[in-house]
Amino acid sequence: MPYPQNLETAKEVEAIVRKNGAVPATVAILDGKPCIGLSMEELERLATLGTRAQKTARRDIAHVVASRGNGATTVSATMYFASMVGISVFVTGGIGGVHRHGEQTMDISSDLTELGRTPVAVISAGVKSILDIPRTLEYLETQGVCVATYKTNEFPAFFTEKSGCKVTCRVDTPEDCARLIDANMKLKLGTGILIAVPIPKEHSASGNMIESAIQSALREARDKNITGNAETPFLLARVNEITGGASLASNIALVKNNSLVGAKIAVALAQLREREHSNRGCLSFQEKDD
């Protein structure tokens, strides 16, 4: 997102998380230091840096830290830091995936492999619709990642509620999500969970309009030879320009909605763990009496 929408959205997201009983911890690397939880001053600094902060996936973490740089962490890097400090629930807009024509370019986001090896639950509006959604879901299956959809049987496509792809794991409440996350941790599967939340209907963009804009942006990217980690920011920016700002408005709305759902899931998970802890305490006390 461009400044100042990025700062406004970040502040609103943190407020939504707090209002719903959870604690927000925005992640970034500032002056070579990984930060889990930013002050308002740090948040403003990151927002004003914009694209001058390096887009930081897992592979880039060591370089950004060693060079004392500033990094805007992608899903893979944020999951890694969240896991290090024991954060179980992470909210984002949409995850990366297999790029269109990925079978030729092998352009596959490290978000997918991170989900396959880091036990953090990621709440997103599915996969960015600039990507190849069916192949992304196939890759996640290969990685052993549980993909769940929230209050729907169909995987959402970021800007739109539906992608045409069905998912077998459906969750309908924050408590359902909490039990799923808890089971994944207790089984020590070692993988993350992707919980896909459809964008609210009133903010859903026209699928045909978005797809037309994406095809146009993809052609421009090929003509300009824009590839690698520069491709997604370029495509999202061009889609927003082509749609007259409609896609950015949808992006902001879905991030806020994900934050609302994610906060409720985090609270439900904390309550579930607290009940289990209390029950264990009662059992120990009873055994002692016996």
C-alpha positions as CSV (number, residue, x, y, z in Angstrom):
1,M,0.0,0.0,0.0
2,P,1.2,3.5,-0.7
3,Y,1.7,6.1,2.1
4,P,-0.4,7.2,4.0
5,Q,-2.9,4.4,3.4
6,N,-0.3,1.9,4.7
7,L,0.1,3.8,8.0
8,E,-3.6,4.4,8.5
9,T,-4.4,0.8,7.8
10,A,-1.7,-0.5,10.1
11,K,-3.1,1.7,13.0
12,E,-6.6,0.6,12.3
13,V,-5.6,-3.1,12.2
14,E,-3.9,-2.9,15.5
15,A,-6.9,-1.1,17.0
16,I,-9.2,-3.9,15.7
17,V,-7.0,-6.5,17.3
18,R,-6.9,-4.8,20.6
19,K,-10.7,-4.1,20.6
20,N,-11.3,-7.9,20.1
21,G,-9.2,-8.9,23.1
22,A,-5.8,-9.8,21.5
23,V,-2.4,-8.1,21.5
24,P,-1.0,-6.9,18.1
25,A,2.6,-7.4,17.3
26,T,3.5,-5.9,14.0
27,V,6.8,-7.4,12.6
28,A,9.6,-5.7,10.8
29,I,13.4,-5.3,10.7
30,L,14.6,-1.9,11.7
31,D,18.3,-0.9,11.6
32,G,19.2,-4.6,11.4
33,K,17.1,-5.5,14.5
34,P,14.2,-7.9,14.2
35,C,11.2,-6.2,15.9
36,I,8.2,-8.1,17.1
37,G,5.8,-5.4,18.0
38,L,6.3,-1.8,16.8
39,S,5.8,1.5,18.6
40,M,3.8,4.2,16.9
41,E,7.0,5.9,15.9
42,E,8.5,2.8,14.5
43,L,5.3,2.0,12.6
44,E,5.3,5.5,11.1
45,R,8.9,5.2,10.1
46,L,8.3,1.9,8.4
47,A,5.3,3.3,6.5
48,T,7.2,6.4,5.3
49,L,10.1,4.2,4.2
50,G,7.7,2.4,1.9
51,T,9.5,0.6,-0.9
52,R,12.9,1.8,0.5
53,A,12.5,-0.9,3.1
54,Q,13.7,-4.1,1.6
55,K,11.1,-6.7,0.8
56,T,12.4,-9.4,3.2
57,A,11.6,-13.1,2.8
58,R,13.2,-15.9,4.9
59,R,16.3,-16.0,2.6
60,D,16.9,-12.2,3.0
61,I,16.8,-12.1,6.8
62,A,20.5,-12.7,7.5
63,H,21.5,-10.1,4.8
64,V,19.2,-7.4,6.1
65,V,20.3,-8.0,9.7
66,A,24.0,-8.1,8.9
67,S,23.9,-4.9,6.8
68,R,21.8,-3.2,9.5
69,G,19.1,-2.5,7.0
70,N,15.4,-2.0,7.2
71,G,13.1,-4.9,6.1
72,A,9.4,-5.2,5.4
73,T,8.8,-8.9,6.2
74,T,6.9,-11.1,3.9
75,V,4.7,-14.0,5.1
76,S,7.7,-16.4,5.2
77,A,9.9,-14.1,7.3
78,T,7.0,-13.0,9.6
79,M,6.1,-16.6,10.3
80,Y,9.7,-17.4,11.2
81,F,9.9,-14.5,13.7
82,A,6.5,-15.3,15.1
83,S,7.5,-18.9,15.7
84,M,10.7,-17.8,17.4
85,V,8.8,-15.9,20.1
86,G,5.8,-18.3,20.5
87,I,3.2,-16.3,18.5
88,S,0.7,-18.9,17.2
89,V,-1.6,-16.7,15.1
90,F,-0.5,-14.3,12.3
91,V,-2.8,-12.1,10.2
92,T,-1.9,-10.9,6.7
93,G,-3.8,-9.9,3.5
94,G,-3.0,-12.7,1.1
95,I,-0.1,-15.2,1.0
96,G,2.2,-15.7,-2.0
97,G,2.0,-18.7,-4.2
98,V,2.8,-20.4,-7.5
99,H,3.0,-17.7,-10.1
100,R,1.1,-18.1,-13.4
101,H,3.3,-20.1,-15.8
102,G,5.1,-21.3,-12.7
103,E,5.6,-24.7,-14.3
104,Q,8.0,-23.0,-16.7
105,T,9.6,-20.3,-14.5
106,M,9.6,-22.2,-11.2
107,D,8.6,-19.0,-9.5
108,I,7.1,-20.2,-6.3
109,S,6.8,-18.1,-3.2
110,S,8.8,-19.1,-0.1
111,D,5.5,-18.5,1.8
112,L,4.5,-22.0,0.8
113,T,7.6,-23.8,1.9
114,E,7.5,-21.8,5.2
115,L,3.9,-23.0,5.8
116,G,5.3,-26.5,5.3
117,R,7.9,-26.2,8.1
118,T,6.8,-23.5,10.6
119,P,3.9,-24.2,13.0
120,V,2.1,-20.9,12.8
121,A,-1.5,-20.3,11.8
122,V,-1.8,-17.8,9.0
123,I,-5.1,-16.0,8.5
124,S,-5.5,-14.6,5.0
125,A,-8.0,-13.8,2.3
126,G,-6.7,-16.8,0.4
127,V,-4.0,-16.4,-2.3
128,K,-3.5,-13.2,-4.3
129,S,-5.5,-13.7,-7.5
130,I,-2.6,-12.5,-9.6
131,L,-1.2,-16.1,-8.9
132,D,-2.1,-19.6,-10.1
133,I,-4.5,-20.7,-7.3
134,P,-5.1,-24.3,-8.3
135,R,-1.3,-25.0,-8.5
136,T,-0.7,-23.1,-5.2
137,L,-3.2,-25.4,-3.5
138,E,-1.6,-28.4,-5.0
139,Y,1.8,-27.3,-3.8
140,L,0.5,-26.7,-0.2
141,E,-0.9,-30.2,-0.3
142,T,2.6,-31.5,-1.2
143,Q,4.0,-29.6,1.7
144,G,1.5,-31.2,4.1
145,V,-0.2,-27.9,4.9
146,C,-3.8,-28.0,6.3
147,V,-5.8,-25.4,4.3
148,A,-9.1,-24.5,6.0
149,T,-11.8,-22.1,4.7
150,Y,-13.8,-19.9,7.1
151,K,-17.6,-20.2,6.8
152,T,-17.3,-21.5,3.2
153,N,-16.4,-24.6,1.2
154,E,-14.7,-22.6,-1.5
155,F,-11.2,-21.2,-1.4
156,P,-11.3,-17.3,-1.7
157,A,-9.3,-15.4,-4.3
158,F,-8.2,-12.3,-2.3
159,F,-10.2,-9.6,-4.2
160,T,-13.1,-11.9,-4.7
161,E,-15.0,-14.4,-2.4
162,K,-14.6,-17.4,-4.8
163,S,-11.9,-19.0,-6.8
164,G,-13.7,-22.1,-8.1
165,C,-11.4,-24.3,-6.0
166,K,-13.0,-26.5,-3.3
167,V,-11.4,-27.2,0.1
168,T,-12.2,-30.2,2.3
169,C,-11.5,-28.5,5.7
170,R,-14.1,-26.0,6.7
171,V,-14.2,-24.1,10.0
172,D,-17.2,-22.0,11.0
173,T,-16.2,-20.3,14.3
174,P,-13.1,-19.0,16.1
175,E,-13.4,-22.0,18.4
176,D,-13.3,-24.4,15.5
177,C,-10.1,-22.7,14.3
178,A,-8.6,-22.8,17.8
179,R,-9.2,-26.5,18.1
180,L,-7.6,-27.1,14.7
181,I,-4.5,-25.1,15.6
182,D,-4.3,-26.8,19.0
183,A,-4.5,-30.2,17.4
184,N,-1.8,-29.3,14.9
185,M,0.5,-28.2,17.7
186,K,-0.1,-31.2,20.0
187,L,0.4,-33.7,17.1
188,K,3.8,-32.0,16.5
189,L,3.2,-32.0,12.7
190,G,5.7,-29.2,12.4
191,T,3.6,-27.4,9.7
192,G,1.7,-24.2,9.6
193,I,-2.1,-23.9,8.9
194,L,-3.6,-21.6,6.3
195,I,-7.1,-20.3,7.3
196,A,-8.6,-18.6,4.3
197,V,-11.3,-15.9,5.1
198,P,-13.4,-14.6,2.2
199,I,-13.4,-10.8,1.7
200,P,-16.7,-9.4,2.9
201,K,-19.3,-9.5,0.1
202,E,-19.8,-5.7,0.1
203,H,-16.1,-5.2,-0.6
204,S,-15.7,-8.0,-3.1
205,A,-14.5,-6.7,-6.5
206,S,-16.0,-7.9,-9.8
207,G,-14.1,-11.1,-10.7
208,N,-14.2,-10.3,-14.4
209,M,-12.9,-6.7,-13.9
210,I,-10.1,-8.0,-11.7
211,E,-9.1,-10.8,-14.0
212,S,-9.0,-8.4,-17.0
213,A,-6.8,-6.0,-15.0
214,I,-4.5,-8.9,-14.0
215,Q,-4.1,-10.1,-17.6
216,S,-3.2,-6.6,-18.6
217,A,-0.7,-6.2,-15.8
218,L,0.9,-9.6,-16.5
219,R,1.5,-8.5,-20.2
220,E,3.1,-5.3,-19.0
221,A,5.3,-7.2,-16.5
222,R,6.5,-9.6,-19.3
223,D,7.1,-6.7,-21.7
224,K,9.2,-4.9,-19.0
225,N,10.9,-8.1,-17.9
226,I,9.8,-7.7,-14.3
227,T,10.3,-11.0,-12.5
228,G,11.2,-12.4,-9.1
229,N,10.3,-10.6,-5.9
230,A,9.6,-7.4,-7.9
231,E,6.7,-8.9,-9.8
232,T,4.0,-9.1,-7.1
233,P,4.4,-5.4,-6.0
234,F,4.3,-4.3,-9.6
235,L,1.3,-6.4,-10.5
236,L,-0.7,-5.3,-7.4
237,A,0.1,-1.6,-8.1
238,R,-0.8,-1.9,-11.8
239,V,-4.1,-3.7,-11.0
240,N,-5.0,-0.9,-8.6
241,E,-4.2,1.7,-11.2
242,I,-6.2,-0.1,-13.9
243,T,-9.2,-0.6,-11.6
244,G,-9.2,3.0,-10.6
245,G,-8.3,2.3,-7.0
246,A,-11.0,-0.4,-6.5
247,S,-8.5,-3.1,-5.8
248,L,-6.7,-1.1,-3.1
249,A,-10.0,-0.4,-1.3
250,S,-10.7,-4.1,-1.4
251,N,-7.2,-4.9,-0.1
252,I,-7.7,-2.6,2.9
253,A,-11.1,-4.0,3.7
254,L,-9.9,-7.6,3.6
255,V,-6.9,-6.9,5.8
256,K,-9.2,-5.4,8.4
257,N,-11.6,-8.3,8.2
258,N,-8.8,-10.8,8.6
259,S,-7.6,-8.9,11.6
260,L,-11.0,-9.1,13.2
261,V,-11.2,-12.9,12.6
262,G,-7.6,-13.5,13.6
263,A,-8.0,-11.6,16.9
264,K,-11.1,-13.7,17.7
265,I,-9.2,-16.9,16.9
266,A,-6.2,-15.9,19.0
267,V,-8.5,-15.2,22.0
268,A,-10.3,-18.6,21.5
269,L,-7.0,-20.4,21.4
270,A,-5.8,-18.7,24.6
271,Q,-9.1,-19.6,26.3
272,L,-8.8,-23.2,25.1
273,R,-5.3,-23.5,26.5
274,E,-6.2,-21.8,29.7
275,R,-9.1,-24.3,30.2
276,E,-6.8,-27.2,29.5
277,H,-4.2,-25.8,32.0
278,S,-6.9,-25.4,34.6
279,N,-8.2,-28.9,34.1
280,R,-4.7,-30.4,34.4
281,G,-4.3,-28.5,37.7
282,C,-7.6,-29.8,39.0
283,L,-6.6,-33.4,38.0
284,S,-3.3,-33.1,39.8
285,F,-5.0,-31.8,42.9
286,Q,-7.5,-34.7,42.8
287,E,-4.8,-37.3,42.3
288,K,-2.9,-35.8,45.3
289,D,-6.0,-36.1,47.5
290,D,-6.5,-39.7,46.4
